[in-house]
């Protein structure tokens, strides 16, 4: 980075952190450790780091203009994902990282999101834009055991003649 912009970049990054603290949401960030892949090419991390507290800006329904500015254009306006902004110095930011939003109410569980895409939009980036998707309980692919007791027919016919 040139000497004219180096000082400005650090100022903008401090501005973003202050903005996220004042207007954003406190969240917990975890990055995957020892990423592995399943037979079906699904990402399967062996574990996650300890939760790191971050202040983020969470956009539940970004406008189409925002998507175009970032280079992510959805096929239809109804196909909006969630968009978050995290500080530029977030450690080990990568696809597959988890963002946990603590619940404001005691009886409602926390919401966990998985980062699916990452980008920046400026010459002097002050934050990362991340497309996130909700992460549900662990979903495993079917194994051979699941098919052992089942016939090879796709349809079960009640009065089948053999």
N, C-alpha and C positions, 0 to 999 in steps of 0.2 A: 504494500500500500504506500502511496506517495507521501512525502512529508507534509504536503498541504492538507491531506485528508486524515492523517493518522490521529491528530488531536480531536477532530470533529467526530470521528467514529466512536471514540471512547465516551465523548459527551452524549451522543445519541443513545448509546447502550445504557448509560446511567439514566437518561430520560425515560427509556422504556421500562427499566426496573422500577423507577418511581411511579410511573403510570400504572404498571401492573399491580403494584402494592396498593395504590389508591383506588383503582377502578376494577381490578381483576379479581380472581378467585384463588384462594390458597389451595394448592393441590400437592399430591405426593407423586414423585416421578421415580420410576424404576427402569433400568436398562437390562437387557438380557445378558446372561453370562453363559459362555460356551454354547453358542447357537448350533443346533443340529437339525437335520432334515429327516422327515419320515420317508417311507417308501413312496408315498403319494406326493412328495415334494412340498409338504407342509412344514412351516417353520416350527420347530419344537425345542425351545430353549431348556437347558437342564436346570436353570434357576434364574432368579432375578436378584439384582443388587438390593441393598438395604434402601428403604424409602428415603428420598431426598426431598425436602420441602421446597416448593417453587411457587411463585406467584405467576399465574398465567392469565391470558385473556381468552375467554371461551365465547365463540360465536355459534349459536345454535342454528341460525338460519341465515347464512351469508347471502348477499345479493349476487345475481349473475355477473354484475360488473366486477365484483371482487374476484370471482372465479376466473374471469377472462384476464384480469390483471396479473394473476398468478400463473396463467397458462393451463389451468385445469377447467375445461369447459364441459359441464355435464350434458348428456344427450337431451334431457328434458329438464325444464325448470323445477319439476317436482323431485328430481333426483339429487337433492342437496345432502351432502354429508356435513358432519360437524367440522368446524375449523377452530384451531387453537393457535395462539402465539406463545412461544416460550422464549426465555432470554437467550441471547446469542452464545453465552458461555455455559450452556447446559452441558454437563459432562456426558460423554459417550452417547450423544443423541443419534438414534438409528431407528430404522423400521423395526417394528416388533416391540418397541418400548411401551411401557404401561403408564398411563396417567390416571390417578385415582382422585376423584372428587369426593371429599367427605360430605356426608349427609348433614343438612342443617337441623334435621329432626332426629331424636334419639332412636326411634323405632324403625326408621327407613334405612336400609343398607346403603353403603357407599356405592357410587357408580364407577366402574372401571372401563377405560377406553384404551384401545390399542392404536398406536401410530401406524398408518398405512403409507403415507407419502410425506415428503419434506421438501420445502423450497424456501427461497428468499425472493424479495421483489425490488430491492433497491441497489444502488451503487454502493452505498454505505449501509450494510445490513445491521439493524439494531436488534432484530429478533428473527426467529425461524417460524415459518408458517407450516403447520402440520395438519394434514387431513387425518381424522381419527374415526374409528368405528367402535361401537360398543362391544365389549368383550363379555361373553356369556360364560356359563360354567364350562368346564373342560369337555370338549366334544371329541370323542375318539372315533376313528374310522372303524368300520365293521371288520371283524376278523373271520377266519375260517370257522371258529367255534359257533359264531352266530348262524352259520348256514348248515351245520352238521345235521340237525334234526328236521330240516325243511326239505321238501321235494324240489326238484328242479323246475317245476311248473310255475309260471308267473301268476296264473289265475287258479284259485281254488274252486273247483266245481263240486257241488254237493253230491249229485247223482252220477258220478263218473263211472263208466263201464270199463272194467279191466279185462 
